[in-house]
């Protein structure tokens, strides 16, 4: 009797649940209704598969003595030979040192600047000045590194560059910036910050726009200063975005923009300008050591994955949330 009564109550509860959500639709129905929008995703999905996932088959070359005539399936298997080789190469470790040094300095100097710039722009009242400032700051992102490198070489030229003209006008000797390896890291980081500052601030501006304005109004009523609003409202409001970007940035510790290095370096700067990506290009393309370069690239990608995973786990442990 009890089981019958219990069964009846369960059945009635299920009936009430169905009537409470009469218009609930399955995932398949929702996808069918939005089929036109999903259709627009097809080209993007195809591009990702073709250019991101299909080429991953090529990592097999890292374990082969790849020969272009024998192909991917005909080249002899050599196991971890190439990994052992680059781990015992002093030149490779010099590129690792350069890459890590540039990346760490870029994080310390360059990571906070877009946040500061976004807060400054956000604090400007809407108007022509704000729009012009944003537009000018975004423009360098769309300038090719070829053009940027040409400008840098012109500005820092020993004889005619504006920087050395100013230095000589002050009674000092001209400085060969683009011939002294000691200046390369500073030049590369400064150029990268100038090129990406405005573009990288977009995400932070979007996060700032999502902070409820009522919080600022309440803070004004309570007599909070600008610094207090920054500490207690602005920064906590964009903290998830800052954490997300920091996780991805840490994952790029072993990556420095190849375009920037390739266009700014010259043989005189090789001691500090040779990074991992340039070393891969040099060995794989110029020296035709395709398998050796593939092994380095695979190791670099695995380290990046480990760094992102570790940074995400640390963020979850400290802040309670992560990127994934």
N, C-alpha and C positions, 0 to 999 in steps of 0.2 A: 504493500500500500504506500509506504514511504517512497519507494523508488518510482512508483507511478506519479505521485504528487510532485516529486523532484523533477521527473521528466517533463511533466506538464509545465512547471514553472520555467524550465530551461527553454522549452519550445515557445512559451509566451515571450520570454526575454529576447529570443532570436527574432520573433516576429516584430517586436517593438523596435529592435535595432534596424531591421530592414525598412520599417516605415519611417524611422527617424532620418534615414539617409536615402530617400527614394531616388534621388538623381545621381547617386554615386556611380562612377564609370570605371571600368577596368583600364589598365594601362594600354592595352591594345586598342580600345575604343578611343582613348584620348590621343594616341599617336595617329590613328586614322583621321580623326577630326583635324589634326594639325599636320596632315600629310604634305601640304604645300610648303610649310616652313621646313619640315624635315627634308623635303626634296632639295631645298637650297643648301642643305648641309652636305649633300652627296659629293660635289666637287672637292670640298675641303677634306672630307674623309678619304676620298680617293688619293688626293695629294699627300696626305699624311701616310697612307699605306705605301704609296709608291716611293716617296722620297725619304721616309723615316724608318719604315719597318722592312721593306724588301731589301734595302742595302745592308741590313744587319747580317744577312747571310755572308757578307764579305769578311766578317770577323774570323772566319775559318782560315783566312790567309795568315793570321797571326801565328798559326800553328803549322805552317807549311813553308817550304822554299818555293814561293809562288813564281811560276813562269808563265808569261803572257801567252805563249804558244800552247802549253799544256792545259792551261785554263784552271779554273777553280777546283775541278774534280780530278784533274790529272796530275797536279803538282804533288811532289812527295811530302809526306807528313814528317815534321821534325820535333813535335812536342813543344816543350818550353824553351827551346834553344834561343829564340830571339829575346825572350823575357830575361833570361840569364845574361845575355849579351849586353842589353842596355843597362841592367842593374850593376854591371861591372865596368861601365863606361864613365870615365871622369867627366867627359864633355856633357853627358846627360845630366849628371848631378849639378853641374854649373848652371844648366838651363833650369833645373828645378829650383835652385837658389834664387836665380833672377826672377822666375815666375812667382814664387812665394813672396819675395820681397816687394815686388810691384803690387801684387794683390793685397797684401797686408797694409801697405801704405795707402792704397786706393780705398780700402775699407775705413781706415782711421781718418783719412782726410776727406775722401769723397762721399762716403755714405751719409754723414749728417747734413751735408750741404743742401741736397734737394729738400730735405725736411725743413730746414731753416728757411730756404727760399720759398717753399710752399706756404709756410706760416706768414711770412712777410707779405707775399702777394695776396693771401686770403684776407689779411688785415686791411688792405687797401679798399676804399669804397669803390663800388662798381662805377666805372666810367671809362673815358677814353684812355687815360694813363694806364689803368690796369690792363686793358685789352692790348695796348701797344707793348707793354712790358712782357706779357705772356707770349705774344706773337714773336717778339725779338728773341726771347729765351728759347723758343721751340725751333727756330730756324736752323741753328747749327746741327741739329740732329739729322737734317736732310742733306747736309753737305757731305760729299764723298771724302773719305780719308785721303784720297789722292790730292784733293784741293786743300784740305787742312794741312797736310804735310808740306805742300808747296808754300803755303802762307807761313808756316813755322820756319822753314828754311830761309825765306825772304826776311822775316822779322829778325831772325837771329844770325843773319849773315855777318861774317867778321868785318867786312869792309863797308857794306851799304845798309846793313840791318839797323832798324830804328833803335834797338836796344843798345847796340854797340856805338851808335852815333851819340846816344845820351851818355854812355860810359866814357867815351873819349872827350866829350864836352866838359866832363867833370874832372879832367886831367888824369884819367886812368887809362891803362892799355886795354885794347880790345880783347874780349874773351872768346875763344873758339868753341862756342857752345856745342856745335854739331860735329866736333872732332875730338871732344873730350868725353870718354865713357862715364866719367863721374857725374855729368849733367843729364844723362839720358833718362833715368828714372823720373826725375823732376819734370823734364820736358814732356814725357809721355803722360804722366799723371795729370799735369796741368792741362794739356791738350784734351785729354779724355773728359775731364771735369767740365771744361768749357763746352765741349760738344754735346754732353749728355745731361747737363744740369737741368735745363728747362724741361726736357722730355721726361726725365725721371721724377720730376715734381708733380706730374699729372695725377698719378695714383694718390699722392698725399693730398692734393687739392680736392680730389673726389671724396677722400675719407673725411676731410675737414668739412665739406659741404653736408655730410651725413650727420655731423654732430648737432643735436637738437638746439636750436637757438634759444629755447626757453632756459637752458642751463646758463647761458651767458647773461640773459636778462635777470635771472635770479641772483647771479653773482654780483651784478651791478647794484641791485637793490640792497644786497648785504654789504656793499662797500668794498668788494674785492678789487685789488689792484690788477693791473695788466699782467704782472708776473704771476700772481696767484691764479688768474684765469688760465694762463699758459700751463702751469704745473698741475692744476687740479681738474681742468676741463679739456683743454686742447690736446695735450700729450696723452692722457688716458683714452681720449676718444679715438685717436689714430694709432694707439699702441698695437692692435691686431695687424694693421697694415704694415707698420714698421717691423714687427716680428716676422711677418711673412716674407717681406723683402730681404730681411737679414738672413733668413734661412736660405733663400735662393742665392744670395751673394756669397755666403759661406761655401755653398756647393760649387762656386766658380773660383775657389782659391787657386786651383791648378790650371786655370784658364786665363789668359790675357789676350785681348783682342788681336787676332792675327793681322787684320787690316791695318791697325794702328802701328804695330811693330814693323810690319813689312814696308810700310811707306815712310816711317820715320828713321829707321835704322840705316846704317851704312857700314862697310867693313871696318872702319876705324872704331866703331862703337860696339863691335861684336862681343866684347868681354862682358858687358852689362845688358846688351840688347837681345841676345839669343835666348828666347823663351822656349817652352816645351812645344807649343804649336809651330813655331818657326823651325825648330829642330825636326819635327815630324815632316814638315814641308821639304826641308833641306835633304833629309835622308830618303824620303819616299819619292819625291818628284825629281830633284836635281841629281841625286846619287842612285836612283832607280833601285832602292832597297825597300820594295813595297811591303814585304812581309814584316820586316823590322819596324817600319813606320806604323804598320797596322797594330803590331804588338804594343807599341808605346801608346797609340791612341786608345786601344782597348783598356789598358791599365789606367790611363787618365780618366776614362769614363767610369770605370769601377770605383776609383777613388772619389770622384765627384758624387756618385750615388751614395757611397758610404758617408761622406761628409753631410749631404743633405739629410739622410736618414738619422744620423747622430744629432744634427742641429734640431731636427723636428722633434726627436725624442726628448732632448733637453728642454725645448720650449714647452712641450706637454707637461713635463715634470715641474717646471718652474711656474709657468703661466696658466697651465690647465688646458691649453689648446695649441695646435700646430697647423702646419700647412696641409697635412693630410693625415 
